[in-house]
Amino acid sequence: MIHPVVLRINGKKQETAAETGILLSELIRQNQIALPMPCAGNHTCGKCKVKASGALSPMTAQERAFLSEREIASGVRLACFAAVEGACELAVDTGDAGSQIQSSAVFAELPIDPPVKAGCGLAVDIGTTTVVAYLYDLADGKLLGVQSGMNAQRGFGGDVISRINYSNEHGLEPLQAAIIEQIRQQAADALAACGKSLADLRSAVITGNTTMLHLLAGLNPYGIAVSPFTPVSLFGTELSPEILSFPSARVYLPRCISSYVGADITCSILASDMMEQQTALLIDLGTNGEMALRYQG
């Protein structure tokens, strides 16, 4: 049976419908709402708190253990426990309002080789938690704009292992669709801000850790999570044109170093110029942390 559901996402109302028995967590994913679910719905973190009312499954002792009496009294439920049983209303705070993403920096001049007469280039870093896109003029290397946001895959787990486990159980298509839509929207927004469209995009480089690039490319990340930790690809290749559907752009995925040292570190090493130094240390403090050391050449 199908039931009407009212969604209030960060205060904005929208209406949808849901089948009897569907968990609120799955309903949230189906509507592409980026509610953080660090444990990917495995009932272990207690973080997927929403306010819900109407015909919902009764609260179990396991769910109640994650909530305070005040939260219970105010209608808070855990999305991975509560299921739709009839008409209901759901209020979700994705947490984006309080987030701050560092995207400004001092940029070195970027020589364009070979020079391009017209068009734009896009540089994207898919972090496990955040995604940032930089738009450049390919004629002179000038930075035209920046778009940033929380990674739309947060609802599938807060770390790479949780997302791999989710893809093992449910398929990787939802995770791939989420990041593709986010990158396309960031590109479109950055281009629109300077009076351009996706047709003006000539090239893109998309970096990230090895798991993030697998999910973008639609490659099964299962081997990254189990011994001997062998990925399907370490990339250094172009992305199939139909995946992002950029009409005029070639998309390059830089080379990863290993299953747990991704192309983001490759790009950081190259951008930092540390290979030109005698001794240098690079530290990446992200959701996952890495170091790269060059010592006496």
KEDO-301420 format. One record per residue (C-alpha): residue number from 1; x, y, z. Coordinates in Angstrom, 3 decimals. Layout:
REM residues N
@resi: NUM | u: X | v: Y | w: Z .
...
//
This chain:
REM residues 297
@resi: 1 | u: 0.000 | v: 0.000 | w: 0.000 .
@resi: 2 | u: 1.174 | v: 3.530 | w: -0.815 .
@resi: 3 | u: 0.892 | v: 6.292 | w: 1.784 .
@resi: 4 | u: 1.292 | v: 10.092 | w: 1.548 .
@resi: 5 | u: 4.368 | v: 11.496 | w: 3.287 .
@resi: 6 | u: 5.142 | v: 15.145 | w: 4.033 .
@resi: 7 | u: 8.867 | v: 15.927 | w: 4.073 .
@resi: 8 | u: 10.290 | v: 19.065 | w: 5.670 .
@resi: 9 | u: 13.925 | v: 19.328 | w: 4.594 .
@resi: 10 | u: 15.772 | v: 22.054 | w: 6.489 .
@resi: 11 | u: 12.380 | v: 23.713 | w: 6.908 .
@resi: 12 | u: 11.293 | v: 23.427 | w: 3.252 .
@resi: 13 | u: 8.158 | v: 21.386 | w: 2.643 .
@resi: 14 | u: 7.743 | v: 18.799 | w: -0.079 .
@resi: 15 | u: 5.374 | v: 15.879 | w: -0.563 .
@resi: 16 | u: 6.088 | v: 12.321 | w: -1.593 .
@resi: 17 | u: 4.693 | v: 8.826 | w: -1.148 .
@resi: 18 | u: 6.013 | v: 5.648 | w: 0.448 .
@resi: 19 | u: 5.167 | v: 1.966 | w: 0.584 .
@resi: 20 | u: 4.141 | v: 0.243 | w: 3.785 .
@resi: 21 | u: 7.187 | v: -1.017 | w: 5.664 .
@resi: 22 | u: 9.848 | v: 1.164 | w: 4.069 .
@resi: 23 | u: 12.363 | v: 2.486 | w: 6.565 .
@resi: 24 | u: 12.623 | v: 6.251 | w: 6.890 .
@resi: 25 | u: 16.336 | v: 5.944 | w: 6.099 .
@resi: 26 | u: 15.561 | v: 4.372 | w: 2.717 .
@resi: 27 | u: 12.831 | v: 6.921 | w: 2.033 .
@resi: 28 | u: 15.367 | v: 9.675 | w: 2.740 .
@resi: 29 | u: 17.868 | v: 8.115 | w: 0.322 .
@resi: 30 | u: 15.218 | v: 7.677 | w: -2.379 .
@resi: 31 | u: 14.471 | v: 11.394 | w: -2.179 .
@resi: 32 | u: 18.202 | v: 12.225 | w: -2.416 .
@resi: 33 | u: 18.305 | v: 13.897 | w: 0.993 .
@resi: 34 | u: 21.876 | v: 14.019 | w: 2.307 .
@resi: 35 | u: 21.183 | v: 13.102 | w: 5.924 .
@resi: 36 | u: 24.430 | v: 11.878 | w: 7.541 .
@resi: 37 | u: 24.226 | v: 8.167 | w: 8.376 .
@resi: 38 | u: 27.747 | v: 7.287 | w: 9.526 .
@resi: 39 | u: 27.033 | v: 3.572 | w: 10.023 .
@resi: 40 | u: 25.050 | v: 3.344 | w: 6.742 .
@resi: 41 | u: 21.897 | v: 2.233 | w: 8.548 .
@resi: 42 | u: 23.373 | v: -0.657 | w: 10.528 .
@resi: 43 | u: 21.806 | v: 0.479 | w: 13.848 .
@resi: 44 | u: 25.144 | v: 1.200 | w: 15.525 .
@resi: 45 | u: 25.758 | v: 4.974 | w: 15.528 .
@resi: 46 | u: 22.456 | v: 6.547 | w: 16.583 .
@resi: 47 | u: 23.132 | v: 9.611 | w: 14.410 .
@resi: 48 | u: 20.236 | v: 9.494 | w: 11.895 .
@resi: 49 | u: 17.863 | v: 11.481 | w: 14.096 .
@resi: 50 | u: 14.741 | v: 12.947 | w: 12.512 .
@resi: 51 | u: 11.468 | v: 14.338 | w: 13.839 .
@resi: 52 | u: 8.603 | v: 12.141 | w: 12.717 .
@resi: 53 | u: 4.896 | v: 11.832 | w: 13.408 .
@resi: 54 | u: 1.959 | v: 9.863 | w: 12.079 .
@resi: 55 | u: 1.640 | v: 6.176 | w: 11.304 .
@resi: 56 | u: 5.078 | v: 4.747 | w: 12.043 .
@resi: 57 | u: 6.319 | v: 1.451 | w: 13.450 .
@resi: 58 | u: 6.532 | v: 1.361 | w: 17.269 .
@resi: 59 | u: 9.818 | v: 2.311 | w: 18.891 .
@resi: 60 | u: 11.889 | v: -0.691 | w: 19.928 .
@resi: 61 | u: 14.065 | v: -0.934 | w: 23.019 .
@resi: 62 | u: 17.153 | v: -0.895 | w: 20.777 .
@resi: 63 | u: 16.097 | v: 2.402 | w: 19.184 .
@resi: 64 | u: 15.067 | v: 3.892 | w: 22.524 .
@resi: 65 | u: 18.553 | v: 3.231 | w: 23.917 .
@resi: 66 | u: 20.023 | v: 5.812 | w: 21.528 .
@resi: 67 | u: 17.578 | v: 8.597 | w: 22.482 .
@resi: 68 | u: 17.061 | v: 10.777 | w: 25.536 .
@resi: 69 | u: 13.643 | v: 11.040 | w: 27.155 .
@resi: 70 | u: 13.440 | v: 14.664 | w: 25.965 .
@resi: 71 | u: 14.114 | v: 13.603 | w: 22.369 .
@resi: 72 | u: 11.519 | v: 10.859 | w: 22.557 .
@resi: 73 | u: 8.949 | v: 13.278 | w: 23.982 .
@resi: 74 | u: 9.589 | v: 15.743 | w: 21.145 .
@resi: 75 | u: 9.038 | v: 13.138 | w: 18.438 .
@resi: 76 | u: 12.628 | v: 12.266 | w: 17.523 .
@resi: 77 | u: 13.100 | v: 8.896 | w: 15.800 .
@resi: 78 | u: 16.083 | v: 7.120 | w: 14.272 .
@resi: 79 | u: 15.545 | v: 6.836 | w: 10.528 .
@resi: 80 | u: 17.171 | v: 3.383 | w: 10.320 .
@resi: 81 | u: 14.641 | v: 1.931 | w: 12.816 .
@resi: 82 | u: 11.330 | v: 3.671 | w: 12.076 .
@resi: 83 | u: 9.204 | v: 2.311 | w: 9.211 .
@resi: 84 | u: 6.220 | v: 3.814 | w: 7.409 .
@resi: 85 | u: 2.868 | v: 2.235 | w: 8.305 .
@resi: 86 | u: 0.556 | v: 4.950 | w: 6.966 .
@resi: 87 | u: 0.360 | v: 8.692 | w: 6.340 .
@resi: 88 | u: 3.175 | v: 10.463 | w: 8.174 .
@resi: 89 | u: 5.320 | v: 13.577 | w: 8.356 .
@resi: 90 | u: 9.102 | v: 13.736 | w: 8.532 .
@resi: 91 | u: 11.363 | v: 16.684 | w: 9.373 .
@resi: 92 | u: 15.041 | v: 16.345 | w: 8.434 .
@resi: 93 | u: 17.923 | v: 18.658 | w: 9.283 .
@resi: 94 | u: 20.857 | v: 17.693 | w: 7.052 .
@resi: 95 | u: 23.288 | v: 19.744 | w: 9.124 .
@resi: 96 | u: 24.535 | v: 21.727 | w: 6.112 .
@resi: 97 | u: 23.654 | v: 25.087 | w: 7.656 .
@resi: 98 | u: 26.366 | v: 24.739 | w: 10.291 .
@resi: 99 | u: 29.063 | v: 23.363 | w: 8.024 .
@resi: 100 | u: 32.078 | v: 25.367 | w: 6.898 .
@resi: 101 | u: 34.141 | v: 24.099 | w: 3.977 .
@resi: 102 | u: 37.605 | v: 25.528 | w: 3.383 .
@resi: 103 | u: 37.776 | v: 26.236 | w: -0.343 .
@resi: 104 | u: 39.767 | v: 29.464 | w: -0.595 .
@resi: 105 | u: 43.541 | v: 29.413 | w: -0.871 .
@resi: 106 | u: 46.541 | v: 31.107 | w: -2.422 .
@resi: 107 | u: 46.733 | v: 29.583 | w: -5.888 .
@resi: 108 | u: 49.915 | v: 29.260 | w: -7.875 .
@resi: 109 | u: 49.764 | v: 30.344 | w: -11.500 .
@resi: 110 | u: 48.732 | v: 27.439 | w: -13.685 .
@resi: 111 | u: 50.416 | v: 27.326 | w: -17.086 .
@resi: 112 | u: 48.077 | v: 25.887 | w: -19.715 .
@resi: 113 | u: 50.038 | v: 23.480 | w: -21.884 .
@resi: 114 | u: 49.140 | v: 23.463 | w: -24.689 .
@resi: 115 | u: 47.243 | v: 26.768 | w: -24.533 .
@resi: 116 | u: 43.551 | v: 26.674 | w: -25.398 .
@resi: 117 | u: 41.881 | v: 29.572 | w: -27.195 .
@resi: 118 | u: 38.515 | v: 29.241 | w: -25.483 .
@resi: 119 | u: 36.608 | v: 27.179 | w: -22.975 .
@resi: 120 | u: 36.695 | v: 26.242 | w: -19.324 .
@resi: 121 | u: 38.346 | v: 23.546 | w: -17.246 .
@resi: 122 | u: 37.008 | v: 22.019 | w: -14.052 .
@resi: 123 | u: 39.061 | v: 20.631 | w: -11.140 .
@resi: 124 | u: 37.086 | v: 18.560 | w: -8.618 .
@resi: 125 | u: 38.184 | v: 16.969 | w: -5.341 .
@resi: 126 | u: 35.781 | v: 14.281 | w: -4.128 .
@resi: 127 | u: 36.451 | v: 14.038 | w: -0.425 .
@resi: 128 | u: 34.719 | v: 11.456 | w: 1.719 .
@resi: 129 | u: 32.930 | v: 14.272 | w: 3.573 .
@resi: 130 | u: 33.064 | v: 17.258 | w: 1.198 .
@resi: 131 | u: 33.217 | v: 17.914 | w: -2.540 .
@resi: 132 | u: 34.836 | v: 21.062 | w: -3.958 .
@resi: 133 | u: 34.934 | v: 22.137 | w: -7.609 .
@resi: 134 | u: 37.118 | v: 24.878 | w: -9.126 .
@resi: 135 | u: 36.365 | v: 26.392 | w: -12.535 .
@resi: 136 | u: 39.202 | v: 27.815 | w: -14.661 .
@resi: 137 | u: 39.495 | v: 29.774 | w: -17.894 .
@resi: 138 | u: 41.649 | v: 27.573 | w: -20.126 .
@resi: 139 | u: 42.891 | v: 30.560 | w: -22.123 .
@resi: 140 | u: 44.817 | v: 32.135 | w: -19.235 .
@resi: 141 | u: 44.481 | v: 29.789 | w: -16.253 .
@resi: 142 | u: 42.379 | v: 32.291 | w: -14.304 .
@resi: 143 | u: 40.192 | v: 30.937 | w: -11.509 .
@resi: 144 | u: 36.580 | v: 31.762 | w: -12.392 .
@resi: 145 | u: 34.658 | v: 30.277 | w: -9.496 .
@resi: 146 | u: 34.383 | v: 27.739 | w: -6.692 .
@resi: 147 | u: 31.523 | v: 25.473 | w: -5.636 .
@resi: 148 | u: 31.569 | v: 23.336 | w: -2.499 .
@resi: 149 | u: 29.223 | v: 21.130 | w: -0.517 .
@resi: 150 | u: 28.930 | v: 18.139 | w: 1.764 .
@resi: 151 | u: 29.387 | v: 14.850 | w: -0.101 .
@resi: 152 | u: 25.940 | v: 13.661 | w: -1.224 .
@resi: 153 | u: 26.923 | v: 10.081 | w: -0.336 .
@resi: 154 | u: 26.867 | v: 10.820 | w: 3.405 .
@resi: 155 | u: 23.593 | v: 8.928 | w: 3.730 .
@resi: 156 | u: 25.366 | v: 5.731 | w: 2.656 .
@resi: 157 | u: 27.993 | v: 5.843 | w: 5.416 .
@resi: 158 | u: 30.448 | v: 8.247 | w: 6.996 .
@resi: 159 | u: 33.631 | v: 6.503 | w: 5.825 .
@resi: 160 | u: 34.845 | v: 4.492 | w: 2.850 .
@resi: 161 | u: 34.319 | v: 1.085 | w: 4.512 .
@resi: 162 | u: 30.670 | v: 1.882 | w: 5.357 .
@resi: 163 | u: 30.038 | v: 2.950 | w: 1.772 .
@resi: 164 | u: 31.729 | v: -0.139 | w: 0.375 .
@resi: 165 | u: 29.596 | v: -2.294 | w: 2.664 .
@resi: 166 | u: 26.456 | v: -0.477 | w: 1.519 .
@resi: 167 | u: 27.356 | v: -1.014 | w: -2.133 .
@resi: 168 | u: 27.985 | v: -4.709 | w: -1.414 .
@resi: 169 | u: 24.493 | v: -5.108 | w: 0.026 .
@resi: 170 | u: 22.457 | v: -2.748 | w: -2.153 .
@resi: 171 | u: 24.524 | v: -2.152 | w: -5.289 .
@resi: 172 | u: 26.698 | v: 0.831 | w: -6.113 .
@resi: 173 | u: 24.203 | v: 2.566 | w: -8.427 .
@resi: 174 | u: 22.688 | v: 4.836 | w: -5.693 .
@resi: 175 | u: 26.146 | v: 6.001 | w: -4.574 .
@resi: 176 | u: 27.276 | v: 6.612 | w: -8.153 .
@resi: 177 | u: 24.091 | v: 8.518 | w: -9.003 .
@resi: 178 | u: 24.482 | v: 10.746 | w: -5.932 .
@resi: 179 | u: 28.046 | v: 11.870 | w: -6.749 .
@resi: 180 | u: 27.377 | v: 12.253 | w: -10.487 .
@resi: 181 | u: 24.413 | v: 14.538 | w: -9.819 .
@resi: 182 | u: 26.440 | v: 16.571 | w: -7.303 .
@resi: 183 | u: 29.389 | v: 17.115 | w: -9.663 .
@resi: 184 | u: 27.110 | v: 18.006 | w: -12.593 .
@resi: 185 | u: 25.236 | v: 20.511 | w: -10.421 .
@resi: 186 | u: 28.430 | v: 22.089 | w: -9.063 .
@resi: 187 | u: 29.809 | v: 22.417 | w: -12.591 .
@resi: 188 | u: 26.562 | v: 23.939 | w: -13.874 .
@resi: 189 | u: 26.378 | v: 26.397 | w: -10.952 .
@resi: 190 | u: 29.999 | v: 27.509 | w: -11.354 .
@resi: 191 | u: 29.544 | v: 28.026 | w: -15.095 .
@resi: 192 | u: 26.214 | v: 29.828 | w: -14.705 .
@resi: 193 | u: 27.767 | v: 32.244 | w: -12.203 .
@resi: 194 | u: 30.054 | v: 33.565 | w: -14.966 .
@resi: 195 | u: 27.474 | v: 33.466 | w: -17.742 .
@resi: 196 | u: 28.474 | v: 30.111 | w: -19.214 .
@resi: 197 | u: 26.931 | v: 26.655 | w: -19.613 .
@resi: 198 | u: 28.064 | v: 23.025 | w: -19.638 .
@resi: 199 | u: 28.685 | v: 23.409 | w: -23.394 .
@resi: 200 | u: 31.620 | v: 25.715 | w: -22.517 .
@resi: 201 | u: 33.356 | v: 23.024 | w: -20.462 .
@resi: 202 | u: 36.279 | v: 21.523 | w: -22.406 .
@resi: 203 | u: 38.053 | v: 19.402 | w: -19.808 .
@resi: 204 | u: 37.793 | v: 18.224 | w: -16.228 .
@resi: 205 | u: 40.128 | v: 16.542 | w: -13.755 .
@resi: 206 | u: 38.414 | v: 14.736 | w: -10.893 .
@resi: 207 | u: 40.496 | v: 13.519 | w: -7.982 .
@resi: 208 | u: 39.695 | v: 11.721 | w: -4.746 .
@resi: 209 | u: 40.614 | v: 8.670 | w: -2.770 .
@resi: 210 | u: 40.556 | v: 5.297 | w: -4.501 .
@resi: 211 | u: 37.109 | v: 4.340 | w: -3.197 .
@resi: 212 | u: 35.532 | v: 7.659 | w: -4.222 .
@resi: 213 | u: 36.849 | v: 7.254 | w: -7.779 .
@resi: 214 | u: 35.536 | v: 3.676 | w: -7.955 .
@resi: 215 | u: 32.075 | v: 4.864 | w: -6.930 .
@resi: 216 | u: 32.173 | v: 7.686 | w: -9.486 .
@resi: 217 | u: 33.302 | v: 5.387 | w: -12.300 .
@resi: 218 | u: 30.830 | v: 2.651 | w: -11.405 .
@resi: 219 | u: 33.540 | v: 0.135 | w: -10.493 .
@resi: 220 | u: 32.945 | v: -2.392 | w: -7.710 .
@resi: 221 | u: 35.002 | v: -1.260 | w: -4.656 .
@resi: 222 | u: 34.624 | v: -4.613 | w: -2.840 .
@resi: 223 | u: 38.296 | v: -5.585 | w: -3.224 .
@resi: 224 | u: 39.457 | v: -2.433 | w: -1.442 .
@resi: 225 | u: 37.878 | v: -3.578 | w: 1.837 .
@resi: 226 | u: 39.133 | v: -7.165 | w: 2.005 .
@resi: 227 | u: 42.588 | v: -8.745 | w: 1.930 .
@resi: 228 | u: 44.697 | v: -8.483 | w: -0.201 .
@resi: 229 | u: 43.021 | v: -5.065 | w: -0.739 .
@resi: 230 | u: 43.139 | v: -5.056 | w: -4.531 .
@resi: 231 | u: 41.204 | v: -2.311 | w: -6.363 .
@resi: 232 | u: 39.658 | v: -2.827 | w: -9.784 .
@resi: 233 | u: 41.651 | v: 0.167 | w: -11.040 .
@resi: 234 | u: 44.262 | v: 2.687 | w: -9.926 .
@resi: 235 | u: 43.027 | v: 4.978 | w: -12.709 .
@resi: 236 | u: 45.266 | v: 7.409 | w: -14.574 .
@resi: 237 | u: 42.575 | v: 7.118 | w: -17.237 .
@resi: 238 | u: 39.764 | v: 9.080 | w: -18.819 .
@resi: 239 | u: 36.246 | v: 8.608 | w: -17.523 .
@resi: 240 | u: 33.742 | v: 7.210 | w: -19.997 .
@resi: 241 | u: 32.009 | v: 10.264 | w: -21.577 .
@resi: 242 | u: 28.493 | v: 8.986 | w: -20.940 .
@resi: 243 | u: 28.947 | v: 8.827 | w: -17.154 .
@resi: 244 | u: 28.928 | v: 12.568 | w: -16.462 .
@resi: 245 | u: 27.366 | v: 13.542 | w: -19.798 .
@resi: 246 | u: 29.444 | v: 16.692 | w: -20.165 .
@resi: 247 | u: 28.674 | v: 17.500 | w: -23.823 .
@resi: 248 | u: 32.107 | v: 18.806 | w: -24.863 .
@resi: 249 | u: 34.525 | v: 17.834 | w: -22.093 .
@resi: 250 | u: 37.084 | v: 15.086 | w: -21.615 .
@resi: 251 | u: 37.258 | v: 13.928 | w: -17.999 .
@resi: 252 | u: 40.523 | v: 12.628 | w: -16.516 .
@resi: 253 | u: 40.883 | v: 10.632 | w: -13.294 .
@resi: 254 | u: 44.470 | v: 10.942 | w: -11.973 .
@resi: 255 | u: 46.533 | v: 7.956 | w: -10.914 .
@resi: 256 | u: 46.046 | v: 6.562 | w: -7.398 .
@resi: 257 | u: 49.017 | v: 5.226 | w: -5.440 .
@resi: 258 | u: 47.313 | v: 2.258 | w: -3.742 .
@resi: 259 | u: 43.952 | v: 1.137 | w: -2.364 .
@resi: 260 | u: 44.225 | v: 3.532 | w: 0.573 .
@resi: 261 | u: 46.428 | v: 6.260 | w: -0.903 .
@resi: 262 | u: 44.393 | v: 7.884 | w: -3.597 .
@resi: 263 | u: 44.703 | v: 10.275 | w: -6.492 .
@resi: 264 | u: 44.097 | v: 13.185 | w: -4.128 .
@resi: 265 | u: 47.539 | v: 12.518 | w: -2.655 .
@resi: 266 | u: 49.062 | v: 12.213 | w: -6.136 .
@resi: 267 | u: 47.633 | v: 15.632 | w: -6.990 .
@resi: 268 | u: 48.768 | v: 17.117 | w: -3.671 .
@resi: 269 | u: 52.333 | v: 15.896 | w: -4.222 .
@resi: 270 | u: 52.405 | v: 17.391 | w: -7.715 .
@resi: 271 | u: 50.757 | v: 20.673 | w: -6.708 .
@resi: 272 | u: 52.987 | v: 21.161 | w: -3.652 .
@resi: 273 | u: 56.219 | v: 20.972 | w: -5.682 .
@resi: 274 | u: 57.643 | v: 18.711 | w: -2.981 .
@resi: 275 | u: 59.355 | v: 16.535 | w: -5.590 .
@resi: 276 | u: 61.577 | v: 19.535 | w: -6.364 .
@resi: 277 | u: 62.667 | v: 19.748 | w: -2.719 .
@resi: 278 | u: 65.446 | v: 17.829 | w: -1.006 .
@resi: 279 | u: 63.330 | v: 17.100 | w: 2.077 .
@resi: 280 | u: 59.590 | v: 17.733 | w: 2.417 .
@resi: 281 | u: 56.592 | v: 16.388 | w: 4.319 .
@resi: 282 | u: 52.999 | v: 16.466 | w: 3.079 .
@resi: 283 | u: 50.151 | v: 15.811 | w: 5.525 .
@resi: 284 | u: 46.530 | v: 15.398 | w: 4.423 .
@resi: 285 | u: 44.138 | v: 15.781 | w: 7.362 .
@resi: 286 | u: 40.815 | v: 14.606 | w: 5.927 .
@resi: 287 | u: 38.201 | v: 12.033 | w: 6.854 .
@resi: 288 | u: 41.040 | v: 9.661 | w: 5.990 .
@resi: 289 | u: 44.587 | v: 10.805 | w: 6.819 .
@resi: 290 | u: 47.780 | v: 10.326 | w: 4.806 .
@resi: 291 | u: 51.383 | v: 11.500 | w: 4.859 .
@resi: 292 | u: 54.005 | v: 11.655 | w: 2.104 .
@resi: 293 | u: 57.675 | v: 12.155 | w: 2.969 .
@resi: 294 | u: 60.535 | v: 13.030 | w: 0.627 .
@resi: 295 | u: 63.824 | v: 12.717 | w: 2.464 .
@resi: 296 | u: 67.218 | v: 13.734 | w: 1.050 .
@resi: 297 | u: 65.948 | v: 13.285 | w: -2.474 .
//
